[in-house]
């Protein structure tokens, strides 16, 4: 399988939150790199193209842009 990512991702299983416009949706961070992440959600419906990913355990608050969506996962690129 060809790797198209800019930075290698490491597997992870951390609790996160998708924050936008005062709303918060729980997610699980499945993998993470310096440039993006894969997030598991109960449903990607209603999640906007841009939001803030919050990983409270690591004190991370990073703006994101969705680059792909699947049934229960979304891939995001960090907007830095």
C-alpha positions in Angstrom: 0.0 0.0 0.0 1.4 3.4 -1.0 1.9 6.0 1.8 0.7 9.5 0.7 1.1 11.2 4.1 3.6 14.0 4.6 4.4 12.8 8.1 4.2 9.3 9.5 1.3 8.7 11.9 1.5 6.7 15.1 -1.3 4.5 16.3 -3.2 5.9 19.2 -6.3 5.4 21.3 -7.1 8.6 23.1 -10.3 10.4 23.9 -10.8 13.7 22.1 -13.4 16.3 21.3 -14.5 18.0 18.1 -15.3 21.6 19.0 -17.1 24.0 16.7 -19.5 26.9 17.2 -20.1 26.1 20.8 -20.9 22.5 20.1 -18.8 19.5 21.2 -18.7 16.0 19.8 -16.8 13.2 21.5 -14.3 11.2 19.3 -11.5 8.8 19.6 -8.1 9.7 18.2 -7.0 6.5 16.3 -3.7 7.8 14.9 -1.8 11.1 15.0 1.1 12.8 13.3 2.5 16.3 13.2 0.2 17.2 10.3 -3.0 15.3 11.0 -5.1 12.6 12.6 -7.7 9.9 12.0 -10.7 10.3 14.3 -13.4 7.8 15.1 -16.9 9.2 15.6 -20.3 7.7 16.1 -21.4 9.5 12.9 -19.6 12.0 10.7 -23.0 13.7 10.0 -23.1 17.3 11.2 -19.4 17.6 11.6 -18.2 20.7 9.7 -15.3 20.9 7.3 -13.3 22.9 9.9 -13.2 22.6 13.7 -10.9 22.5 16.7 -9.6 19.1 17.9 -9.2 19.0 21.6 -7.2 16.3 23.3 -7.4 17.3 27.0 -5.0 14.7 28.3 -2.2 16.2 26.2 -3.4 19.8 26.4 -3.8 19.9 22.6 -6.2 22.4 20.9 -5.5 22.4 17.2 -7.6 23.8 14.3 -8.4 21.1 11.7 -9.7 20.7 8.2 -11.5 17.4 7.1 -9.7 15.7 4.2 -11.7 12.5 4.1 -14.8 10.9 5.7 -15.9 7.2 6.1 -18.7 5.6 7.9 -17.4 6.2 11.4 -14.0 7.8 10.8 -12.8 11.2 9.5 -9.3 12.2 8.5 -8.1 15.7 9.4 -5.2 17.9 8.4 -4.0 20.3 11.1 -4.2 24.0 10.1 -1.2 25.6 11.6 
